[in-house]
Amino acid sequence: MKIIKSDPISAFGGANFVFDYLNKLNLDQICNETLPPMAIQSKYSWKDILYSLKSVYLCGGDCVEDLQSHLKMHFANNPFVNLASPDTVLRRLSQLAEQTQTCNTKRGVVTHQYCTNSKLENLNIDVLKKLGVFKSDKLTIDYDNTIVFNEKQDSKMTYKKNYGYQPGVCTVNEEHILYIENRNGNSDAKSFQVDTLKRVFDLLDSKKIKKIDCFRADAASYQFDVISLLRKKVTYFYIGCRNSYVEKYFSQVTNWEEMRDKDGIMEVGSIEITPFQNQARLNKSKPRPYRLIVKRKPKKDQQIDMFTQDAYEYRAILTNDFDQDTRSVAAFYNQRGNMERQFDILKNDFGWNNMPFSSLNKNLVFLYFTAIFRNLYNKVIQYFSERNEFLKPNFRMKKFIFRFIILPAKWVKQSRQLKLRIYSSKDYHT
């Protein structure tokens, strides 16, 4: 075998098409308007930092160090990307961190740590506006917490008996990350949730986004303060319930209907209830009626429950939606299971499992940047799948990399212009 040396060829030529498309979204303008100004003598702009970090996940990397180890030679003299070193990227990100806050519950002895980041909250909303997310006919917000296992310097023990963080995340219309609040591992989802949601809605109000149609969350949101807040801020809410709080109502449901979901056939029914009566009196407010949607299916072991006196597994949803039929409400709430898919994508495709910093507040900056990449990816894959039949809008990052990004190419100068020469028999439409 005889090897003839030539000019370097990038293995990730398809990334050029992505960066060209992102340039058309004017991301550099959004960054410059939202983030602190760079020093005049700075070699790298915020756009360079954004593109450098994004190139890691766009090319199949899993940590920031891949910039130096694997990607430097592939983006040398690239007109779209002024690739920064890992140290530069991490230094710039750490400069955006805000102070970590601590608090205690009224009766608890555990010190809770959490942090927010106003600059990146605004940046993310501005990007979502640019993507047209808030122009949808219907806006649905989902809230959930996830555990990101790690052994960082300040991470605490989670309820799963491993160290990590437990960030609270809001998505909008199931696909886009709206808000992130980083919490330490010992902070359960229920504690201070109403404060978190107040910050979410205050952010939306400040950005003049007032039309929120639906809100969905799990049983950690079944709290008087949370329900009272949602009643003011959204048209309809759908909250999971712990059985211990509402199982006394199960026997009162008589209008059972059959429906099918991914787990098979079940029965659903509904009843009007008035919960939180004691809390309402303490707050000098009038108790309000809500609709309880109850789902049940036969137990596999057919054991009779001592409380309900039957052999069913029950699940319940509290809502103020009296308009839709029972099966439609149950099916709509089941769709919030997509949150687990979003967490899987963030952890495995966008680096949440490999956070680079050792502190809660700095890692929140990283979580926000990679969440913005996730939001941009939705637009990118939609755009290119419409123009290339070998791509589908539901492709995960790995499949997109194999089918589109991995493309031998190099930049050549011809007639005083830089042109991208690709080596492929496949037709790429951009």
Sequence and secondary structure as in RCSB ss.txt:
>XXXX:A:sequence
MKIIKSDPISAFGGANFVFDYLNKLNLDQICNETLPPMAIQSKYSWKDILYSLKSVYLCGGDCVEDLQSHLKMHF
ANNPFVNLASPDTVLRRLSQLAEQTQTCNTKRGVVTHQYCTNSKLENLNIDVLKKLGVFKSDKLTIDYDNTIVFN
EKQDSKMTYKKNYGYQPGVCTVNEEHILYIENRNGNSDAKSFQVDTLKRVFDLLDSKKIKKIDCFRADAASYQFD
VISLLRKKVTYFYIGCRNSYVEKYFSQVTNWEEMRDKDGIMEVGSIEITPFQNQARLNKSKPRPYRLIVKRKPKK
DQQIDMFTQDAYEYRAILTNDFDQDTRSVAAFYNQRGNMERQFDILKNDFGWNNMPFSSLNKNLVFLYFTAIFRN
LYNKVIQYFSERNEFLKPNFRMKKFIFRFIILPAKWVKQSRQLKLRIYSSKDYHT
>XXXX:A:secstr
      S  BSBTHHHHHHHHHHHTTHHHHHHHHS    TT S  HHHHHHHHHHHHHTT  STTHIIIIIGGGG
TT SS     HHHHHHHHHTT    EEE  SS    EEEE  HHHHHHHHHHHHHTTGGGSS  EEEEEE  EE 
  TT EE TTSSEEE  EEEEETTTEEEEEEEEBTT  SSTTHHHHHHHHHHHHHHTT     EEEE GGG  HH
HHHHHHHH SEEEEEE HHHHGGGGGG    EEEEETTEEEEEEEEEE   HHHHHHTT     EEEEEEEEE S
S    TTT SSEEEEEEEES  SS HHHHHHHHHGGGHHHHHHHHHHHHSSGGG   SSHHHHHHHHHHHHHHHH
HHHHHHHHHHTT TT  TT  HHHHIIIII B EEEEEETTEEEEEE  SS    
